[in-house]
Amino acid sequence: MAARKNRPRKNHRRRTPMKKLLIFSLIIFLSFCAGGPSESEDNSALVNSSPSLQTQPGQEVHAEEHDHEVLHVSPEQQKAWLISLGQPQLEPFQKIITLPGIVSLNQNQTAQITPFVSGKVAELKTDLGQEVRQGETLIVLNSPEFARAQANFLQARANLLLSQKEYERAQKLLASQAIEEKEFLRRKAEHEKIVTEYGVLESILHSYGITPAYLEALIAKGDALSQKGDFYQIANPLLPLLSPINGTVIFRDVITGEQVNPDKVLLTIANLSSLWVILDAYEKDLPYLKEKSSVAISSTLYPNQIFHGRIETINAIIDEKLRTVKVRVVVPNSKRLLKPNMFVQGQIIWQDPNQKVLTLPEEAVQSLNDEKIVFVAGAEDKFSIKHIKIGEVIGQRRIILSGLSGDELVVIKGAHTLKTELTKGTTGHAHVH
């Protein structure tokens, strides 16, 4: 029985240290909670230690809780910072469309030089890269076929002159009833046949590219030597190939002494003072594109220069694979800065005179915390921030989509200085003297 009575006492001794341990831990926890710094004390320490709220020399800074950040700038400081004010302006809505493109030859001012007849190159009078004038001789071709054509023409002319006399005599004989009408009609038919043959041979000579002056000289020479009757001797086999346009030789595939045929391109002449730019326009851009619209062409090779052109044609077919439409722009190139096959960009400005938008100088719009802002002038030299949304650039001005009514006085010069002063670390109101 004694052993049973002593057992509970043994258990009591074991539990007493555990209770003391729990009580001791609770006391430490309560003491820790009661001894820590308060939240207000933390905030006060943070404010006092923040460099953004420290007074700078020449400035009075007061930190307050406000919805907008404001700067008070004295008139003297505004003058020193070149602060200038202005109101937003209403302008016609503009949409700027930028299209990629490539410079191309103006096909309306490009010519390929091919021989009109077979022959041998007797003389080459130009070379790659040379400037040529319209009517200038490029190549002299020795062609027996051309000589035969001249001889046939001169023979036909001699026949025509003789036939003309016979026909005039027949008219007189018919008038005096010296010949019957049937005979007159026969002679008339023969004369008309000779006239036709003469015209055909003259056309053949023109198809060889000879000028009217050359033909007149040939006729004069033929008339002077017609008494000899050998027109092959007076026919010149040397055929000049002339340039049909003013331009530059951009392609050459011929040498002196080469035998050439009419199907070979010997030279290509291009007027490089007028070029095409072929732009690729997407379907969404088509409503804003019109023929004769102005286009500003730019190149990374000339970053500070704009080439002005006009839309000549807009292709009626959309490319099935690229889903683009070719837009052809004619661009003057008097200084020869643009080169065919050069990559460029074309910028088209589309205006809607019936829709007005607010605009500000680009300098007035600043970025702050990934947002666009402007500084609006108020009473007592106060400048407050206005958060805005912006649109595209029109020249040197930026479209303002929202945030301004148009009646505000906005800092249009010196806005960057104000933003720099504001972002030195001051929040709330800042007074600058």
Phi, psi and omega in degrees: 000321180297321179296319179297323181289327181287337184297315178299323178298322178298319177294325181294321180295325181290327184280336185298315177298323179298316179299318181297321180297316179296316181295319180297318178296319179297320180296318180296317180299314181295322179296321178296316181294320183286332185270349183288159179288150180281163181295322181294323178294320177301311182299320180297318179295322180294317180296316184293332182268351184288128179290340183289341182253010178278139182290130178265155179301132178081005181230146170248120185242128177236120180268123178221165177269113180221160181287329183233150176275138187226142173244132170257112185241125182294155179303323179297317180290325176300319179293320180294326181272003179057043178287131178229140184248154176194163179261150173301147181250144175272126179225157177301141180297135179233142173240127181260123181247123180249124185236141175283153180198181180219142180283139182223160173297145172282103185296339177283349179231040177229139183223139174259136181259116177234150178288139179283334179222165176288147179176182180250138180290112180273327183204137177248115189258005180215174181212173182299132177089353182280147175276136179230158180249155178300132181088355180284140179287126180260316183220143173250124184250131175268110186227111174301329179296322178293322178297318179295322180296321178293317180297317179297323180293317181293323176295320179294326179292320177298318178296323180294317180297319178293317181295324180297320178293317180297320181292318178296322178294321179297324179296320179291319179296322178294322180294327179267009180058030178280338175229158179283162181295328180298318179294322179297317180296324178296313179296325179295317180296319178297320180295316180296325177296318180293322177299317180296315180298320179298316179297321180295315181292327176294320178296324179297318178297320178296327180291342176279359176088012180284152183273161174303325179295320178297319182294320178296320178294323178295319180295317180298320179293321180293321179295323182289330184249014184293339181294334180285329177077001180252088185285344178290332180286330182266351179279130182267122181281353183276113182256118178279132173262118189257153177281127180279348183218166167280139179171197183240140176286111182252354179210137177217132177216061182201148174227159179296135180090356181284139174275123186235157179237165184297343183271003182257133175275117182271317182219156170233129180248134179225139174274101185277359177279353175221119184237166172257147167240121181262111181261150176255113180252137177276164184303322183293340180274344189300323180298341184259004183252132178221147176297145182074004175289148179285144179226133176261116182261131179229156180222144177295340178289330179234077188295338184255016183231139178244134176253125185263132178220183179225145178291123179265314179216151172240119184303140181276355184240136175272133178298126187295326183270313184277341182060038178234164178242134179281128178243121184260124182243132175266125185234121172297144185217053187297329180271000178059032179283321178282140181238141175305141181078009176279138177278135182219177172233144176244133180242123180245129179256119180255129182246142173243100184295343181273352181239123181254146179225152176281140177224153174226156172303145181304327182294335183288335185270126180239161177253133179214119180054047178064020176233157177264134182226163167225161176257125181253130181281137176235196180287157174057043175057036181261136177236120182245156181276139170238124177277132185229166169243137187246159176247215184279168178270134174245099184065245178257013184239152183247134177287133177257113183278322181201162179109340179231147178266338182109347180266352185287154169264116188248144174289112182258345173223135181093007181295325181294324177296317178298318180295320179298318179294322182291324185269014174292348180132355183274130173243162183078225179267138174232131178254123180241125181241000000 
